[in-house]
Amino acid sequence: PGHADPRARHQLAAFDRAALRDEARAYYDVAGGTKVLGVLGGSLGARVLNQSLQSLAADWSGDPITIVHLAGKAAAAEMQAVAEASPLPWRCVAYEDRMDLFYAAADLVVCRAGAMTVSEVAATGTAAVFVPLEPVGQQHNAAALSSHGAARLLPQSDIGMLPFVAAELLGDDDARTAMAAAALSRGAPDAAGTIATRILEAARG
């Protein structure tokens, strides 16, 4: 949902979270003092994430959060209706061409673990919970960060734990800071080059 766009890769090459943070939160209309849970849906197998997000929103008892959900065009209409009925502020976007603002706004991202997404998380130093699509081997992509404490890996079989994992991490600034620093240490300084390399690797099989 946006992050396959070449413009997004260019944006992330010069990513500066601190410089973008205020603009990003205003862009998604996030209230002051509110944490942001970013969710990358709209890709293969994302229905599981969308459904789990509904449960998370319905039962949320942690600190105030805003959900910023890149739902993808196919699911956008359905998820927009869910978002409007949610007890939490929930920004549902079909397509995002400003992925730099998405990552800058997010305190924690929940996503699948495609190679490009993993490299974006590393390049932007974003705390993340990966729910790998295991039939296509995404658990190996996720392990590139999770095995170094740079992300949390949540098997799809344990997706019911997502609300608890998200609440734990959003309530622990130190843990997220450590994850973000570890993610940055795993990412190459040339984010655009890293992502382009991943795309070429995927194309070659």
N, C-alpha and C positions, 0 to 999 in steps of 0.2 A: 504494500500500500504506500507507494511513494519512494521507498528506499532503493528501488531498482533503477531509479531515474539518474542519468549521468549528472544532472544538476545537483542531486543530493550528494553524490560522491565528491563533487567539487566543494560543496558547503562543508562537508566533514573534514576535508583536508586541512582547513584552517579553523577547526572548531575551537571555540573559547567559551567554556561554560559560564564563567564569571561575567564575561562581557555580554552574553546573550540572555542571562537568566531573567532579568526584569522584563525584557522584551518578550521572551518566551511565555512567561506567566501571564502577561497582559494579553498576548495573542490568544491564549486559551481561556482567558477570563477566570483566572485562579485567584481566589480571595487570599488576602495576606494571612500568614501563619498557617496555611494549609499545605500539607504534603501532596505530591502528585504521584499517582500510580499510572504509569504509562503502559498501555497494552498494545502489542503489535499482533493484530489478527489479519484476516483477509488473505492468508496464504494457505498452503496445503494443510488440511486437517485442523484448521483454526476453529471449527465449530465447537470443539471441546473447550477451547479457551473461552469462547463467547459464553457458553453455558455456565462454565465455572465462575465467570465474572458476574453473572446474574446472582449466583448464590453468595458470592463475596459481598456484593452490594446490599443484598437483602439482609444479611446477618452481621454487617460490619458494626463492631463495638469499640474499635480503636480510636486513635486521635483523628481529628477531622482530615479528610482527604478529598481530592478531586480526581476523578478518573478521566484520563485522556486516552481515548480508544480509537486506534486506526483500524476500523472494522473491515475495510475492503469494500469494493463496489457491490459485490454479490450479496453481502450480508448487511449493508448499510441501512436499508429501509427497516428491516426487522429489528436491528439493534438500536436504531434511533428511537423506535417506539418503546423499547425496553428502557433505554436511557432516560427518556422523558418521564417514565413512571418510577424511576429509581429514587430511593430516599437520599442518595448521595448525589452531589453535583457530578454529572457524567457528560463529558464532551465526546460525542461520537462523530468521527470524521470518515468519509468514504475513501478519500485519497489525500495524501499530504505530500506536497512538493517542497516543504520546508522541514526536512528531517533534522536539520540543525536545531530548530526551535523545539521539535519534539523531544530530542535528547536533552536539551538544555533545561526544559521545563520539568522533566521527570526526575523524581527522587529515587524511584525504583521502576524498572521495566520488567514486564512479564511477556515472554515471547517463546516462539519455537526456536530452534537452534540451527537454522540454515547457515551455511558458511558465511554469507554476506552479513547476516544479522550479527553473528558472533564477532566478525571483524569490526563491525560498526560499534558494538558495545565496548570492545577493547580500545578502539581508536578514540572514543569519546569519554572513556573512563566512567561508564555508567553502571551502577549496581543493578544486577539483573537476576531474575529467576528464569531459568531455561526449562521448558517442558518439551523435550526432544520428541520428534516424530521418529520413533525407533525403527519402523520398517525400512526407512531410507537411510539409516545410519547416523542420524543427527546427534545421537548421544556422544559420538566421537568428537564432533565439533564442539559440543558443550564442554566436554572434558578438557579441552585446551585451556579453558578458563577455570572451570569448577575445581579441577585438580590442583590449582594453585591458589585457591581461596578467593578467586576473582569473580565468582558467580555462584549461585545456588542451583543445583540440579534437582529437579522434581520430576520423577518418572510419571508418565501419564497415568499409570495404574494408581498413583497416589494423588491424583489431581484434587481429590476432596480435601487435601491438606492445604491447598493454596491460600484460603483465607487466613489460616493460622500463620503460614510462612510469611505472607505479605504483611500481616499485622506485626509480627515479630521484627521484621527488617525495617519497616517504616517507623517503628518505635525505637529503633536503635541507631542513632546517628553515627556512633563510632563504628559499628559493624559495616554500615553502608560506605563510610569514608574509606575504611580499610579495603573493602571489595573494589571500590572505584580506583584506588591507588594501585591495587594488584592488577586490575584490568588494564590500566594504562601501561603498566610495566610489561604487559604481554603484547601490547599493540606496537606496531612500528610507527615511528614519527610521521612517515608519509602515509597518511590514512588512505588517500585516493589510490596510491600505488598498491597498497595492501589489498584494497577491495577489488581493484582491477585484476590483480593477480588471482584472487579467489574466483573471480568470474571466469577467467581463462582456465583455471584448474577444473572448475565445474563443467565447462564446455567440452573439455577434453576427456571428461569422464574419469 
